[in-house]
């Protein structure tokens, strides 16, 4: 038998006459705090929130760089990154079918993928968020779009603060993530956040895109340029993420491999993509691109140094941090 002080000293957690290790907490879906173990439904009465296998106060969670916002309309926990103001959605560990038998050859074969728990950006990274990074680090700002592009002084004009940053390379996006303490989502993380457990064709479901769900072009002639992030509420994914179809292409961590899916074995855990290549994966389509490119399983590529006014990104982060 151990006293409470002994439980704390030994890194154990007591409950109903038993002592639990951290591994025991995970296996029994319990949460530890100050030497005691609690069930999930008991946390709310104390004002605590789950964080991995631990129970923390909202203030304690903010020490991890996150502020808990509560559950979104889709029922998933959201957090605000204190440093950047980026809103993140908690995606639980899962197994899903990646790819599509109805898509292009590089989307085949459909294969099973296992993902650990992670956080995904609710929105694409904005001009204001990227500007803060440039000012803090002296990183070179993205080039202003040409005069005829539609929005004069797109990056520097504060009226476009909440529009997605564009003209950033994969290296730029990676540098932002490193400064922010985050990462680019892997291709598998991005696809699961877009298609969800239901394996949706589009983030919102099977219905074909229209002007209420996504910002895209009908004839590959360009739409009306970018739109403020979160403008297309009917295009929300099952997790609550917005603009995962249209607005801007989004950089992923992975190298692009046309035949990579052929090499994937069913049940692979957290696939990182090919070990090398010449292009990185981009996903989601853009304001300039057509319906085909908006499908949740559609794959595209860009050279890691390439900058384009249709390329942006969203962030991801491991959970617990």
C-alpha positions in Angstrom: 0.0 0.0 0.0 1.2 3.5 -0.8 0.4 6.9 0.6 -0.6 9.7 -1.7 2.9 11.2 -1.4 4.5 7.8 -2.2 2.3 7.5 -5.3 3.4 10.9 -6.5 7.1 10.1 -5.8 6.9 6.8 -7.7 5.0 8.4 -10.6 1.9 6.3 -9.9 -1.8 7.2 -9.8 -4.2 5.7 -7.2 -7.8 4.8 -7.7 -10.1 2.5 -5.8 -7.3 0.7 -4.0 -5.2 0.2 -7.2 -2.0 1.9 -8.3 -1.8 2.7 -12.1 1.3 3.5 -14.2 1.1 6.0 -17.1 0.7 3.0 -19.4 -2.1 1.7 -17.3 -3.9 5.1 -17.5 -3.8 4.9 -21.3 -5.0 1.3 -21.5 -7.9 2.0 -19.1 -8.8 5.5 -20.5 -8.0 7.2 -17.2 -6.4 10.5 -16.6 -3.8 11.2 -13.9 -3.4 14.2 -11.6 -1.4 14.7 -8.5 -1.2 11.0 -7.7 -4.8 10.1 -8.4 -6.6 8.6 -11.5 -9.9 9.9 -12.8 -12.4 8.8 -15.4 -13.1 11.2 -18.3 -16.6 12.1 -17.1 -15.2 13.2 -13.7 -12.9 15.9 -15.1 -15.5 18.5 -15.9 -16.7 18.7 -12.2 -13.2 19.8 -11.3 -12.8 22.2 -14.3 -10.0 20.0 -15.7 -9.4 19.0 -19.4 -7.7 15.9 -20.8 -4.2 16.3 -22.1 -2.8 12.9 -23.2 -3.2 10.8 -20.1 -3.2 13.7 -17.7 -5.8 16.0 -16.3 -4.9 19.7 -16.5 -6.5 23.0 -15.7 -7.0 25.4 -18.7 -4.2 27.6 -17.4 -1.9 24.6 -17.2 -2.7 23.6 -20.7 -1.8 27.1 -21.9 1.7 26.5 -20.6 1.9 23.9 -23.4 1.3 26.8 -25.8 -2.4 25.9 -26.2 -5.6 27.5 -24.9 -8.7 25.2 -24.9 -11.6 26.7 -26.7 -14.2 23.9 -26.3 -15.9 21.7 -28.8 -16.9 22.9 -32.2 -20.2 22.3 -33.9 -18.9 19.0 -35.2 -18.1 17.8 -31.7 -14.3 18.0 -31.8 -12.1 19.9 -29.3 -10.5 23.1 -30.6 -7.4 24.9 -29.2 -5.9 28.3 -29.8 -2.1 28.4 -30.2 -1.1 31.2 -27.8 1.9 32.3 -29.8 0.3 32.6 -33.2 -3.5 32.7 -32.6 -3.9 29.8 -34.9 -7.0 27.6 -34.1 -6.3 23.9 -34.1 -8.7 21.0 -34.2 -8.0 17.8 -32.3 -8.2 14.7 -34.5 -8.2 11.4 -32.6 -6.1 8.4 -33.5 -7.8 6.6 -36.3 -7.6 4.1 -39.2 -8.9 5.0 -42.6 -8.8 4.1 -46.3 -6.5 6.4 -48.1 -6.8 7.1 -51.9 -9.7 6.6 -54.3 -10.5 3.9 -56.9 -12.4 6.6 -58.8 -9.5 9.0 -59.1 -6.3 9.2 -61.1 -3.7 6.5 -61.1 -1.6 8.1 -58.4 -4.6 7.8 -56.0 -4.6 4.0 -56.3 -4.6 1.5 -54.8 -6.8 2.4 -51.9 -4.9 1.3 -48.8 -5.4 1.3 -45.0 -3.5 3.9 -43.0 -3.2 4.3 -39.2 -2.8 7.7 -37.7 -1.8 8.8 -34.2 -3.7 11.6 -32.6 -2.8 15.1 -34.0 -4.0 18.7 -34.3 -4.8 20.3 -37.7 -5.3 24.0 -38.5 -9.0 25.0 -38.7 -8.0 27.5 -41.3 -5.2 28.2 -43.8 -2.4 30.4 -42.4 -3.3 34.0 -43.0 -1.3 37.0 -44.2 -1.4 38.5 -40.6 0.0 35.3 -39.1 2.7 35.0 -41.7 3.6 38.7 -41.4 4.1 38.2 -37.6 6.6 35.4 -38.4 8.5 37.5 -41.0 8.8 40.5 -38.6 9.9 38.2 -35.7 12.5 36.3 -37.7 13.4 38.7 -40.6 12.3 36.0 -43.0 11.8 37.4 -46.5 8.3 38.4 -47.2 6.4 36.8 -50.1 6.4 38.7 -53.3 3.4 40.9 -53.8 1.1 39.5 -56.6 1.4 41.4 -59.9 -0.7 44.6 -60.3 -3.3 42.8 -62.5 -3.8 40.0 -60.0 -6.8 41.6 -58.4 -5.7 42.6 -54.9 -3.2 45.5 -54.8 -0.6 45.1 -51.9 -2.2 41.8 -51.0 0.3 40.8 -48.3 1.0 44.2 -46.7 -2.5 45.8 -46.8 -4.3 45.1 -43.5 -7.7 44.7 -45.2 -6.3 41.3 -46.3 -5.1 40.2 -42.9 -7.5 37.3 -42.7 -6.9 36.1 -46.3 -4.6 33.1 -46.9 -1.0 33.9 -47.4 0.1 33.0 -51.0 3.4 33.0 -52.9 5.1 30.9 -50.3 7.4 28.0 -51.1 7.5 24.7 -49.2 10.7 25.9 -47.5 8.9 29.1 -46.4 6.0 27.1 -45.0 8.4 24.8 -43.2 10.3 27.8 -41.7 7.0 29.2 -40.4 6.1 25.9 -38.8 9.5 25.7 -37.1 9.1 29.2 -35.7 5.6 28.4 -34.5 6.5 25.1 -32.9 4.3 23.2 -35.4 4.7 21.2 -38.6 3.2 20.7 -42.0 0.6 18.0 -42.1 1.7 14.7 -43.7 -0.3 13.8 -46.8 -2.1 11.2 -44.8 -3.0 13.6 -42.0 -4.3 16.1 -44.5 -6.4 13.6 -46.4 -8.0 12.2 -43.3 -8.8 15.7 -42.0 -10.5 16.4 -45.4 -12.4 13.2 -46.0 -13.1 12.0 -42.4 -14.3 8.7 -41.2 -17.0 8.6 -43.8 -14.4 8.7 -46.7 -16.2 11.7 -48.2 -15.5 12.6 -51.8 -15.3 16.3 -50.8 -14.8 17.7 -47.3 -18.5 18.4 -47.0 -19.8 15.1 -48.5 -20.6 13.7 -51.9 -22.4 16.7 -53.4 -20.6 18.4 -56.3 -19.0 21.7 -55.4 -20.8 25.0 -56.0 -20.2 28.6 -55.1 -21.5 28.1 -51.5 -19.0 25.4 -50.6 -15.6 26.3 -52.1 -13.7 29.0 -53.9 -12.6 27.5 -57.2 -12.7 28.0 -61.0 -15.3 26.4 -63.3 -13.2 26.6 -66.4 -9.5 26.9 -65.3 -9.6 30.6 -65.9 -9.5 31.6 -62.3 -12.2 32.4 -59.8 -12.4 35.7 -58.1 -9.0 35.3 -56.4 -8.6 34.2 -52.8 -11.3 34.7 -50.2 -11.0 35.4 -46.5 -10.4 32.1 -44.6 -13.5 30.5 -43.3 -15.8 32.2 -45.8 -17.4 28.9 -47.1 -19.2 27.5 -44.0 -21.1 25.0 -46.1 -17.8 23.5 -47.2 -16.8 22.5 -43.6 -15.2 19.1 -43.1 -16.5 16.5 -40.7 -13.9 17.6 -38.1 -14.7 21.3 -38.5 -11.9 22.4 -40.8 -12.6 25.0 -43.5 -11.3 25.7 -47.0 -9.8 22.2 -47.4 -11.3 22.4 -50.9 -10.4 25.5 -53.0 -9.0 28.9 -52.0 -5.3 27.9 -52.1 -3.3 24.7 -52.6 -1.9 23.6 -49.3 1.7 22.3 -48.9 2.1 18.9 -47.2 5.2 17.5 -45.6 5.7 14.6 -48.0 7.8 14.2 -51.1 5.5 13.4 -54.0 5.7 9.8 -55.3 3.5 8.9 -58.2 3.8 5.2 -57.4 4.1 5.6 -53.6 0.7 4.1 -52.9 1.8 0.9 -54.7 4.6 0.6 -52.1 2.3 1.2 -49.1 1.3 -1.8 -47.0 -2.2 -1.9 -45.5 -2.1 -0.7 -41.9 1.0 1.4 -42.1 1.3 3.7 -39.1 1.8 7.4 -39.7 3.3 7.1 -43.2 5.9 9.9 -43.8 5.8 9.7 -47.6 8.7 8.7 -49.9 12.3 9.1 -48.6 13.1 11.6 -51.4 12.0 13.2 -54.6 12.0 16.4 -56.6 8.5 17.8 -55.7 6.4 18.1 -52.5 2.8 17.3 -52.2 0.1 20.0 -52.4 -3.5 19.3 -51.7 -7.0 20.8 -52.0 -7.2 22.8 -55.2 -7.3 26.6 -55.4 -9.3 29.6 -56.5 -7.8 29.1 -60.0 -8.5 25.3 -60.3 -11.4 23.2 -61.3 -13.8 20.8 -59.6 -11.6 17.7 -60.1 -8.8 19.2 -58.0 -11.1 19.7 -55.0 -11.7 16.0 -54.3 -10.3 15.0 -50.9 -8.1 12.3 -52.4 -6.8 14.3 -55.3 -3.0 14.6 -55.3 -0.8 17.3 -56.9 2.8 18.4 -56.6 5.1 21.5 -56.7 8.8 21.9 -56.4 9.8 22.8 -52.8 11.2 26.2 -53.9 8.2 27.1 -56.1 6.1 30.1 -55.3 2.7 30.7 -56.8 -0.3 32.9 -56.1 -2.4 29.8 -55.6 -0.1 28.0 -53.0 -0.5 28.5 -49.3 -0.6 26.1 -46.3 -2.2 25.1 -43.0 -0.3 23.8 -40.0 -0.5 20.6 -37.9 0.9 19.6 -34.6 1.3 16.4 -32.6 -1.0 15.8 -29.7 -0.3 15.9 -26.9 2.4 18.5 -27.8 
